[in-house]
Amino acid sequence: MSLEAHYFIAIKLSEEMKQALYHLQQQLMDDFSYKEWMYKADFHMTLKFLGSARKDTIHNLIQQLQRELNQNAFDVKITDLHTFGSSAQPRVLWLGTENTKSLNNLQQFVDNIAEQYGFPKEKRFYTPHITLAKKWKDKNKRVDLARLQHNPTFPLDYLYIKQIAVYQVFPQKQPKYVPIHMIDLKE
């Protein structure tokens, strides 16, 4: 087991967005059986999972991101609820956003910088999402996601992306994802 801390790079969400996501969770809890509902402070939209790394590597990565990130802030449209895994007992429940050119460029920029520090490029197609819950609990319970996708009310139509953060993972704490450095996009 590695004693090095784990990290990831993600879009930092506003408090308004986190509050709206928390209320969405409250609407969904009776229909979904999950072991883990994301803690409100932990909501984010991952750009790149790094895994374990030395602090000096993360420091150098942050410095390069800070120097080279030259992207304007932008909006992405929020889409529907989605899942990863079985549709009847999905392992992850998430809220999606459009994958716009600006968002895709940001994700690719982060992936390219991270690769320079030994973090392998992502092989899967980028699926922008905000995890709401994970780890299905009740093997006897099933859900009809198609029925629920259009029922929950979500007050926000767009996510304004103006800041990314490097997060450190603390698996046994709440919040478990702590931003250790924030980088603003250009306004």
Secondary structure in CASP SS format (residue, H / E / C, confidence):
PFRMAT SS
TARGET T0000
AUTHOR 0000-0000-0000
METHOD secondary structure of the structure
MODEL  1
M C 1.00
S C 1.00
L C 1.00
E C 1.00
A C 1.00
H E 1.00
Y E 1.00
F E 1.00
I E 1.00
A E 1.00
I E 1.00
K E 1.00
L C 1.00
S C 1.00
E H 1.00
E H 1.00
M H 1.00
K H 1.00
Q H 1.00
A H 1.00
L H 1.00
Y H 1.00
H H 1.00
L H 1.00
Q H 1.00
Q H 1.00
Q H 1.00
L H 1.00
M C 1.00
D C 1.00
D C 1.00
F C 1.00
S C 1.00
Y E 1.00
K E 1.00
E E 1.00
W E 1.00
M C 1.00
Y C 1.00
K H 1.00
A H 1.00
D H 1.00
F C 1.00
H E 1.00
M E 1.00
T E 1.00
L E 1.00
K E 1.00
F E 1.00
L E 1.00
G E 1.00
S E 1.00
A C 1.00
R C 1.00
K H 1.00
D H 1.00
T H 1.00
I H 1.00
H H 1.00
N H 1.00
L H 1.00
I H 1.00
Q H 1.00
Q H 1.00
L H 1.00
Q H 1.00
R H 1.00
E H 1.00
L C 1.00
N C 1.00
Q C 1.00
N E 1.00
A C 1.00
F E 1.00
D E 1.00
V E 1.00
K E 1.00
I E 1.00
T E 1.00
D E 1.00
L E 1.00
H E 1.00
T E 1.00
F E 1.00
G C 1.00
S C 1.00
S C 1.00
A C 1.00
Q C 1.00
P C 1.00
R C 1.00
V E 1.00
L E 1.00
W E 1.00
L E 1.00
G E 1.00
T E 1.00
E C 1.00
N C 1.00
T C 1.00
K H 1.00
S H 1.00
L H 1.00
N H 1.00
N H 1.00
L H 1.00
Q H 1.00
Q H 1.00
F H 1.00
V H 1.00
D H 1.00
N H 1.00
I H 1.00
A H 1.00
E H 1.00
Q C 1.00
Y C 1.00
G C 1.00
F C 1.00
P C 1.00
K C 1.00
E C 1.00
K C 1.00
R C 1.00
F C 1.00
Y C 1.00
T C 1.00
P C 1.00
H E 1.00
I E 1.00
T E 1.00
L E 1.00
A E 1.00
K E 1.00
K E 1.00
W E 1.00
K C 1.00
D C 1.00
K C 1.00
N C 1.00
K C 1.00
R C 1.00
V C 1.00
D C 1.00
L H 1.00
A H 1.00
R H 1.00
L H 1.00
Q H 1.00
H C 1.00
N C 1.00
P C 1.00
T C 1.00
F C 1.00
P C 1.00
L C 1.00
D C 1.00
Y E 1.00
L E 1.00
Y E 1.00
I E 1.00
K C 1.00
Q E 1.00
I E 1.00
A E 1.00
V E 1.00
Y E 1.00
Q E 1.00
V E 1.00
F C 1.00
P C 1.00
Q C 1.00
K C 1.00
Q C 1.00
P C 1.00
K C 1.00
Y E 1.00
V E 1.00
P E 1.00
I E 1.00
H E 1.00
M E 1.00
I E 1.00
D E 1.00
L C 1.00
K E 1.00
E C 1.00
END
